[in-house]
């Protein structure tokens, strides 16, 4: 019997690189850091080992512990702490605003109170808009966590308040984060363009005038699951990558090929391959990333290497161990040893 513990939609979600864990706990004192990692069932090896990853559930628990410990939703990355509940209050107030444009203006005004100036720049062209991240200090410019969450938050919050997706024309990612292009592609649904010294989103100018349609009651419900780390676990539903991941996760034997998935998505094999290539990825890469993420989730739950190997369709545990090493640079045993003592 093949191991299958999570629903396909959950399996399709990506895991979180250890760098984001290290950045999130960086403001904590050593004893607080140990408590935070223990609370999230994450071992201290995550802070030093290359390639280790955690599940979205672990990252969510870590975030809530750190926010409670420091009373700062942005983890020390603005000059002043952003108290708990700020993001939720802002979303509720935003339901009274008319358009995406007014939402971005209000966001800059409110979050600018906690830093020296607005967090975002808005450059309006004849047909497009560039939403740039105005990182000003070392900790901000060097933080992958700050870069991803501060771009994802206005984009996804705007889309939710409008009740429709906001299509991105381009995503720019600072070159210093070039090792994380696959994470950015997954989160934004667009393969990022690596640029020097800035990160930004470019979208159609007409979307600035889209009306905000959600009610305060809807906002109260949404903000319960829309904290910053939740944004890191949810890809755009309509992106090709998320559709391929979901199609692959339907098969517990992990034997679906490119032709099978293309048929499930209603396109020709060559068409799917061409679109994936244009997105900077391939079918094999997406399948390997999905299997990696499934493995990390199962290992983080305490399953043995043999169980995980079977659950991913490997005939032998040794073959799975070699594949996992290629995916992450770490061994499955290192992921299990990263769990705190006493976690089975």
N, C-alpha and C positions, 0 to 999 in steps of 0.2 A: 504494500500500500504506500503510495507516494505521500510525503508529508505536505499538508496544505492546511494552514491554520488561519490565514487571513483572507478576507474577501478580496477579489481581484483588484478592485479600485484602490485598496490600501496597499497591495503588493506593488502597484504601479508607481507609487510615490518614491522619490529618490531619498537616499540617506544623506546625512549632513557631514561634511568633512571636519576632521578634528581641529583644523585651524579656527573654525568658527566657535568651537567649544573653548579653545584656549583664549580667544579674544573676549568671550563673554565673561569668563571668570577672572580675567586679568585685574579688574579693579578691586577684587576681594583680598582681604588679609589671608595668610596661609591657612589658618584654622577654618575660616569661612569657606575657602576654596575646597578644602577637603569635605566639609559638610555639604556643599553644593553638589559636588560630584557624586558623593554617596547617595544623596537624595534622588539623583537622577539615574542611579545604577550605572554610573560611569567610573571606571577605574582611573587612577592618576596617570597610567601609561599613555593615555590619549594626549597628554600635554607635551610629550617628547617624541613619540613614535610617528614616523612618516606613513601616511596612507590609512591610518585608522579612521573609522567613521562611526557615527552613532545613528540610531533610528530617530525619526521625527518625534516619536513619543518621548524618548529620552531628552531630546533637545528642548522640547516644550516644558518638561518638568524642571530642567536646569534653569531656563529663562524665568519661570515663576519664582523659583527659590532666590535667584540673584536679584530680581526686582524687589521682592519683599525685604531682602537683607539690606539693600542700598536705597530703597525707595526711589528708584531711578529706572524708567522704562527704556532709556537709551544707553545704559551701561557705562556711564561716565564719559561718553563721547561728545557731549556738548559741555559748554563751560559751567552750566548749572544743572543740577539733577532735574529730570523730568518726572514729577511725582506720579505714583500709581494712579491710574484712572484718567490721565490726561488724554490719551488716545481715544478712549471710549467716550469721554465728554466731547471731544472735538467732533467725532463722527455723529453724535446725537445733535450737536449744534449745526452741523453741516446739512442736516435734513431741511433746515430752514433757508438754505442758500439756493439761488436760482440755477447756476450753471457750473460747469467744470472750471471755467475761468475764475469765478468767484471763490470756488473751493481752494484753488491753488494760491490765490491771494491771501485767503484766511489762514491757510496752513503756514505760509511764510510769516505772517504776522504773529501767530501764536507760538510757533516753534522758534521764531527769531528772538522771543523773550528769554530763551534759555541759552542763547549763544550771542556772539557779537555779529549780528546781521542775519539775514534770511538764509535758511539752509539750501534753498533752491534758486536757480535763475530760470527765467522764462524768456526765451528769445523767439519772437514771432516773425516769421517770414511771409512771403506772399501766399504760399500754399501749405506751409508746415510750421510746426512749433518744436523747439528744442527745450526740453526740461533738463537742465543741468544740475549736477550736485556741486554745491558751493563749499567744498571741503577747504578749510582754512588752516588747520593746525596739523602737526605731525600725526597725532593719534587718529585723526579723521582721515587724512590722506593715505595712511598706511593700513587702515582697517577694511578688510573685506566685508566684515559684518556690517559696518556703517554704510559702505557703498551699496551693498545689495538691499538692505532693508530700507534705506532712505530713498532708493529709487522705486522699489516695489510698492512701498506704502502709498504714495500719492497716486500711482498708476492704478493699483488694484482697488483702492478706496474709491477713486473716481468712477471706475468701471462698475463697482457694486452700487454706488449711489445712483448711477444712470440706469442701471438695470440692463446694461449691454456691454459687450467687450469693446475696449479701445485698442484698435489695431496699431501695432508699432511698425513704423517704416524702417527704423534703425535703432540699434542699441550700441552705444559706445562704452567700452570698458577700459579703464586705465591699464596700460601695459604691465604694470607691476603685478596685476592679477591674471596674467596670461595663462597660468597653470589651471585656472578655474573657469575656462571658457565653456566646458561642458555643463557646469552648474548654472552658468548664466543662460546658456541656450535652453536648458530645461525650464528654468524659472520664467523667462520672458517669452519663450516660444520663438525666438529669433537668434540666429548665430551672431554673437557680438563681434563688433569691429574693434580691434585693439588700437588705442590711440595714446598719445603721450600726455600724461598729466591731467586727464579729465575723464569723467564718466557721465553719460547722458542718455536720454530717451528722445527719439524724434517721432512725431506722429502728425496726423492731418490737422491742419489749423481749424477746420470746421468742427472738430470734436471739442474745442474749447467752449463752444456755445451749446453743447448738449445739455438738456435740462436734468436736474437732479430729481429723482422720482420717489425715493424711499421715504417712509414715514419714521417717526421717532420710535414707535413700537418695533418696527422692523430693525432699526439700528440697535435697540437694546438687545435683541436676540443675536444679531450678527457679531457684535463686538465681543460676545462671550467666546467666540472661536476665531477671532480675527486679530490676535496679538501678533507682534512682529515675527516671532518664530513660526507661527502658523503660515505666514506668507511664504516662508522658505520651504514649506512642504507641499504646496499646492501649485501645480503647473497650470498654465492656461488650458482650459478644457478643450478648446478647438485646435490647439497646436497639433501639428503632425506628429511630433514626438510623443505627446501624451496619448494620442490615438493608437500609435504603434505599440507603446508600452501596454496599454489596456488590452489590445488584441492578443499580444504575446502572453499576458498573464492569465488568459482564459484557459490555457492548455497546461494541465498539471504535469505533463510529460516533458515540457519544454522542447518539443520537437518541431514546432511550427517553423517553416522556412519563409524566405522572402515572398515566394509565390503565394503561399497560404495567407499571409498577412495582407498582401496586396489585394487578393480576392475578397477578404473580409472587409477591406476598406473601400471596395468598389473601384479599384484602379488597376491598370496593367502593371506587371512586375517591373518593367523598365521605367515606367512613370514614377513609381514609388522610389526606386533606386535613384533616379535623377533628382527628385525633390529632396531626398535625404542628403544627397551629395551637395546640393545647393545650400542646405542648412548647415553644412560643415560636419556632417556625421555620416554614418552608414548603418545598414540593418544590423550587421554583426556587432558594431560598437554599441548600439542601443540594446541589443539582446544581452551583451556582456554586462553593461551597466545595470540592467534590470536584474540579472541573476546575482550580481554583486550586492545590490541593494537588498534583495530577498535574503541572501546569505547573512548579511550584517544584521538584519532584523531578527532572524532566527537565532543566530549566535548570541545576540544581546538579550534574548529571552531565556537563554540557558540551555538551548538544545545542543546535543553533541555534534561533533564534526561528522560522524557517520549519518546521523539523522538529517543534517543539512545537505550532505552530499546526495542522499536518496531523494530528498525533497526537491532538489534541482535537476534530477534526472541523470546523475552521474552513476555509472555502474560500479565505480570503486572510489573510496574515500581519497586515495592518493591522487587520482586524477582531479578531483575537486580541489584538493590542497594546492596542486600546481596551478590550476586556473585561478584560484583566489589570490595566490601570490602575484600572478600576472596582472590581475585587476587592481590590486591595492598596494602592492609592494610589501605587504605584511602577510603573515600566515593566519589561518583560522584560529590556531591556538593563541596567538597574540591578542586577537579580539576577545576570546574567552578570558584570558588572563587579565585583560583590561577591566574586567568586572570586579567590584569590590569584594573582599573576603566575605563569605557567608551567603553570597548570591549564587543560587544553584541554577 
